[in-house]
Each structure stands twice: as C-alpha cells, then as structure tokens.
C-alpha cells in the first residue's frame, strides 16, 4: 500500500496505483581501484528513502490545497516533513524530504481548469 502524508495530512488516496516506486537504499561512496574493481564505503549509518510516484487531483481546488500544504510545512532548508512507505523495507518512514513536482494545467470541455496526472519525487534529507 502506498503511503504519502505531508505534515499530518494524508494524500495516499491521490497516489495512482502501480506508480509507487519508493525505496530505502544505503548511502555510500564508490571508487574503482587500479585493477578496475569497484569498492564501496557506507557514507551514513542509516538508509536514505527516495523515489517517485504519480498523483492526480480531480479539481484545481484540491490541487491548490495540496500545493498550499507543501508550501506551509516546508522548512527554510526546503525540506518537507512527510511520511512515506518504503517498498524495500515495508516500513513507514517519517522524516524530512525534498519534494519536487511539476504539474501541467489542462482545461475540461466546460472551461474548468484541472491539473494532469503528475509525478512527485521525494528524497530524504
């Protein structure tokens, strides 16, 4: 099950099924030695959770409420307190994430604006 909360507001029901690609991975530095063998060293003790998923809002007002919530809780370092679920660990991760999205505006036949399906990218600080 996909989980995406911004602050204390749950937007999981806006995540499109089959698009949720959020993983927890080790953070490391890598280098190749003179023989071309790759080596890795952990750069931090905990894994970093990051990934993408698609969202859709039926009305422009629903989208505006979401965008406003992201702006409201965003900290000066541009991180947003979020809760996501990692596919690799099957655990909820509550942390500070960089949240990026670029919606495309469209118009229905009755001249009502809405946002197309868009991809959200999250990366733990």
N, C-alpha and C positions, 0 to 999 in steps of 0.2 A: 504494500500500500504506500502510495506517495504521500509525504507529509511536507507541507510548506507553510510555516507561520512567520509573519512579520510582526515582531513585537509580540503582542498577545492576541492578534487577530489571525484566524486560520483561513488560509486561501487554498487548502488542499483540494477542495471541490472544484477549483478553477484550473487545476493541472490536468492536461489532456492525457488520458490513459495511453500507455505504450511509449510515451516520450520521456519518462522519468529516468535520467541517467546520472545519478549522484553516487559517487564512490568515496570511500576513505582510503587514502594511499599514503605510504611512508614518504617523508620528505628527505631527500638525500642529495649529495653532490656526487658527481661521477667524473672519472678521468680514465684515459687509456694510457697504459704504460708503453715502453719502447717496443714490446712484442705485440702491441695492438690488443691486449687483453683489457677488457673494461673492469674497473673497480668502482665500488660504491661505498659511501660512508653516510650514515644517518646524520642529517643536519638538525633534526629536532626530535625530541623524545616521543611526541605524540604524532599521530597521523593527521593529515590535512584532508578535510572533506570538501569536495568540489564537484561540479558537474553542470548539466543543463536539463531543462525541461520546457515544454510548451504550455502556454496558458491562453485562455480565451475568456473574454468578458462580453456578455450579451448586449450591454449598453455602455455608452460613453460615460454615464454617471458611475457605473460600477468600476470601470477602469480608472476614472478620476479619483475615486475613493481609495483604490489600491495604490496609485501613484502618490497620493497625498500621505497615506500611511507610511510608505517607504521614506518620503521626504521628512516626515515628522519625527521618526525614530532614528534617522541617520545621524551618526555622530560626526564630530569635526574631522576625524580621520577617514571619513567616507564609508565606514563600516555600518552595517545594519544588524541589530540583534534579530536572529532568525532561529527557527527550529526546522531541521530537515531530517530525513531518514536516509541513512547510508544503505545502498544496495549490497555492499560487500560485507558489512558487519551486522546488518538488520537492526541497527540501534538508532534511536533518536539522538541527534546531535544538536545541542543548544549552544550557540556560540555567536561570534561576530563575523559577518560575511560581507564581502564586496558583492553587491547585487547589481547586475547590468541587464538592461533590456532596451530594445528599440522597436516599439510598436509602429505599425503602419495604419494610418487612418483611411477609412473607406466610408462609403455612403450607400445606404439602402435605397430602394426604389422610391420610398416616401420621403427622401431627402434627410433621413435621420442618420447622423454620424455614428460610427462604431469603430472599434479597433480590430484589425485582423488578428488571427492567431499569431502569437509572437513567442520567441524563445527567451527564456530567462537563464542567465548564467550566474551561478553562485560559487564563491571561492572563499574558504575560511581564511581568516587573517593569520 
